[in-house]
Amino acid sequence: MTYRFFTPARASAAAGRTAQVYGQLRDEFLGPVPTFRALSAAPELLAATWALMREALLAGDVSRVERELVAAAVSRANRCRFCVDAHVMLLHALGEHGLAEVVAGGGTPSRPRHAELAAWARASRNPRAAAWTSPYGAEVTGTLLAFHFINRIVSALLDPDLLPGGLQRSPVVRSAGGRLYARIARVPREPGRSLPLLDGTTAAPAWAGGSPVGIAYASLRNAATAGGEVLSDLARQTVAATVRWEDGRHPERPAEWAAELVQDLPGADRVGARMALLAAFAPSAIDPGDVALWRLSHPADADLVRLVAYGAITATDHVARALIPAPR
């Protein structure tokens, strides 16, 4: 696995909250996988992202297969190849070999419930155009929102291949990887264990009904939105307004599209605003030139991670706002 712009500190060197998160990842998931190591430069984001994924995807009694299907389907809608591959492997780990291969090929699941979930997850990329909302509970809805955020982090900061040469896209390799993780993937998790890792007490949004999923989502939203402090007010307004009016569309030429949108901003704002826009819409289009320019004024890895997270949460919260009925 190659990190695109920086190499995180070794997991064995982690301390404090980062070490606590890594401990839970070892106990309950696949260990400190690259997605979470990439966030370790900003421990508040690492903890909140893990909390949302854990409470939504892993904990509780809702079908893990259905949640993995949602994670894979929203990842396909966001064009996050890395995440599609990972959740196909986890469907294999859960014993759903046929479903896993249908999802890997971009097909429609044969079971009506699964087909409905996949279509719902894909439609969330453009919530206004699709008049999208959620008839599902906090865990399924939270899984979808978690991966809207995680897809963008992964696409921005990681190379798309889990294994050299894209070997993870071989059906044989996918199935073997699933068998390797089958035991840990099938263990039920108690809700709420991640919440002590979070900063303070945060009220859950209405769609989550006071569940740990909602508390984790609100914590992530707060932490990632605070990352926008690396930008000016005008730059943040530009990003937020663009996310609303573009409604999740995939720009044909992302770099040119983003550059045009920021051309009227003051020079000091353009690089960061362009990168935040790309993080929201086409995160894999962030390139080394963008990052090099950004680092002239913000050399720390943490500032890069927080900028990407700001763009990612702005897009994710656009989806979440569709869950709240508009005032009459």
Buried (B, 14 or more C-beta within 10 A) or exposed (E): BEBBBBEBBEBEEBEEBBBBBBEBBEEBBBEBBBBBBBBBBBBBBBBBBBBBBBBBBBBBEBBBBBBBBBBBBBBBBBBBBBBBBBBBBBBBBBBBBEBBBBBBEEEEBEEEEBBEBBEBBBBBBBBBEBEBBBEBBBBBBBBBBBBBBBBBBBBBBBBBBBEEEEBBBEBEBBBEBBEBBBEBBEEEBEBBBBBEBBEEEBEBBEBBEEBBBBBBBBBBBBBBBBBBEBBBEEBBEBBBEBBEEBBBEBBEEBBEBBBEBBEEBEEEBBBBBBBBBBBBBBBBBBEEEBBEBBBEEBEEBBBBBBBBBBBBBBBBBBBBEBBEEEEE
